[in-house]
Amino acid sequence: MSVDTIIVNFNTGDALTRCVAALQAGTQYTRITVVDNASDDNSAANLQYLYGDHPGVEILFNAANRGFAPAVNQVARRSKADWILVLNPDCMVEPEALERLQLALQDDPRGGLAGPAVRDVKGRMQRATTRRFPTPWKSLVTASGLWRLGNIFPVFTGIEVDSSKLGEEAVPCEAVSGACMLIRRKALEDVGFLDEGYTLHCEDLDLMYRLNLEGWHCLYVPAAGCTHDQGLSSRRRPGWVHYQKHLGMARFFRKFQAGSTPFPLRLLVYAGIWLRFAVLWPLSLIKR
């Protein structure tokens, strides 16, 4: 079965070349399309110099930064592959990762999307590797730190999931990391591709939520692994990225949950999102 890989690039420097090289070294062949959203750091141009004549690598240059979801969709809508890998350019997949994700989905007819164990450059499991869908209560529990009591009092269960407790076999879960996700093309078509109303952040969670509504589920595949140098392309504009993240949170809530949430609580949720933005915005600039 065929696999198409889509990598959306914006100013990720040499990481883009390393990302493509890691895929090329894998045990599962995949056609690779890099969509460059008007980078000005020569990352895509350098890749074109190295792979311009390679039959399995295509590089598309957008005249403007169209955003992540539109860039993915411009390739996914024309793809005829059975599986579509959406991969961040700051991710390096392990040699057998793609093959193991594909096998896990082949073994689960209702598996619509699969994600690997995602670690940072120091080898630590990243928090978003597996997660629960946010609700107003789970978001509050997570933001306040009360989630730490979840093992004792289930009412305080938050969004985060301890991936180390999920074992070594592929397991269904609500959501996985959007940094590396293999999607069944049939499932992607069922939900109408990515929502282009998001500029950056939360479009992956939106996709997983809609897959769930249509009877599909995500799989976490710990036998597959990748290293994610998180936020590489956002370090030049941390304030803008921080704003888009919270804009995405607000859109997700408005789209799926606001209609069933009492008006006073609805206002509190929006206030909480933007209060979080205001409190963490200075920190986002310091950590750049």
FENRAKA-V814995 format. One record per backbone hydrogen bond with DSSP energy under -1.0 kcal/mol. NH is the residue of the N-H (numbers start at 1). CO is the residue of the C=O. E is the energy in kcal/mol with one decimal. If there is no record, write none. Layout:
NH;CO;E / NH;CO;E
//
This chain:
4;83;-2.4 / 5;31;-3.6 / 6;85;-3.3 / 7;33;-2.5 / 9;35;-2.9 / 15;12;-1.5 / 16;13;-1.1 / 18;14;-2.0 / 19;15;-2.5 / 20;16;-2.2 / 21;17;-2.4 / 22;18;-2.2 / 23;19;-1.7 / 24;20;-2.4 / 25;21;-1.4 / 26;23;-1.5 / 27;95;-2.6 / 31;3;-2.1 / 32;56;-3.1 / 33;5;-2.7 / 34;58;-3.1 / 35;7;-3.0 / 36;60;-3.3 / 37;9;-2.9 / 38;36;-1.4 / 46;42;-2.7 / 47;43;-1.6 / 48;44;-2.5 / 49;45;-1.9 / 50;46;-1.6 / 51;47;-3.0 / 52;48;-1.9 / 54;51;-1.8 / 57;54;-1.4 / 58;32;-2.9 / 60;34;-3.3 / 62;36;-2.8 / 66;64;-1.1 / 68;199;-1.4 / 71;67;-1.3 / 72;68;-2.2 / 73;69;-2.7 / 74;70;-2.0 / 75;72;-1.1 / 76;72;-2.9 / 77;73;-2.5 / 83;2;-1.7 / 84;183;-2.7 / 85;4;-3.0 / 86;181;-2.7 / 87;6;-2.4 / 88;179;-2.8 / 91;88;-1.6 / 92;227;-2.4 / 94;225;-2.6 / 97;94;-1.8 / 100;96;-2.2 / 101;97;-2.3 / 102;98;-2.3 / 103;99;-2.3 / 104;100;-1.9 / 105;101;-1.8 / 106;102;-2.3 / 107;103;-1.7 / 111;108;-2.2 / 112;217;-2.5 / 113;217;-1.1 / 114;182;-2.5 / 115;219;-2.5 / 117;224;-2.9 / 119;226;-2.5 / 120;124;-2.7 / 123;120;-2.2 / 126;118;-3.2 / 129;126;-1.8 / 131;175;-2.3 / 132;159;-3.0 / 139;135;-2.8 / 140;136;-1.9 / 141;137;-2.7 / 142;138;-2.3 / 143;139;-2.8 / 144;140;-2.3 / 147;141;-1.4 / 148;145;-1.6 / 149;146;-2.2 / 150;147;-2.1 / 152;149;-1.2 / 153;149;-3.3 / 156;153;-2.6 / 157;154;-1.9 / 161;130;-1.1 / 163;161;-1.1 / 165;162;-1.8 / 166;163;-1.7 / 171;220;-2.1 / 173;218;-1.8 / 175;131;-1.5 / 177;129;-1.1 / 181;86;-2.2 / 182;114;-2.7 / 183;84;-3.0 / 184;112;-2.6 / 185;82;-2.2 / 188;184;-2.3 / 189;185;-2.5 / 190;186;-1.9 / 191;187;-1.4 / 193;188;-2.5 / 198;195;-1.2 / 206;202;-2.4 / 207;203;-1.9 / 208;204;-2.2 / 209;205;-2.3 / 210;206;-2.3 / 211;207;-2.3 / 212;208;-2.0 / 213;209;-1.9 / 214;210;-1.4 / 215;212;-1.5 / 216;211;-2.7 / 217;110;-1.8 / 218;173;-1.1 / 219;113;-2.2 / 220;171;-3.0 / 221;115;-2.8 / 224;221;-1.6 / 226;117;-2.0 / 227;92;-2.4 / 228;119;-3.2 / 229;90;-2.8 / 230;228;-1.6 / 232;229;-1.1 / 237;234;-1.2 / 241;237;-2.0 / 242;238;-2.6 / 243;239;-2.0 / 244;240;-2.4 / 245;241;-2.2 / 246;242;-1.5 / 247;243;-2.2 / 248;244;-2.3 / 249;245;-1.8 / 250;246;-2.3 / 251;247;-2.1 / 252;248;-2.6 / 253;249;-2.3 / 254;250;-2.5 / 255;251;-2.5 / 256;252;-2.1 / 257;253;-2.3 / 258;253;-2.6 / 261;258;-1.4 / 266;262;-2.7 / 267;263;-2.2 / 268;264;-1.7 / 269;265;-2.4 / 270;266;-2.2 / 271;267;-2.6 / 272;268;-2.6 / 273;269;-2.3 / 274;270;-2.1 / 275;271;-2.2 / 276;272;-2.3 / 277;273;-1.8 / 278;274;-2.1 / 279;275;-2.5 / 280;276;-2.5 / 281;277;-1.5 / 284;280;-2.2 / 285;281;-1.2 / 286;282;-1.8 / 287;283;-2.2
//
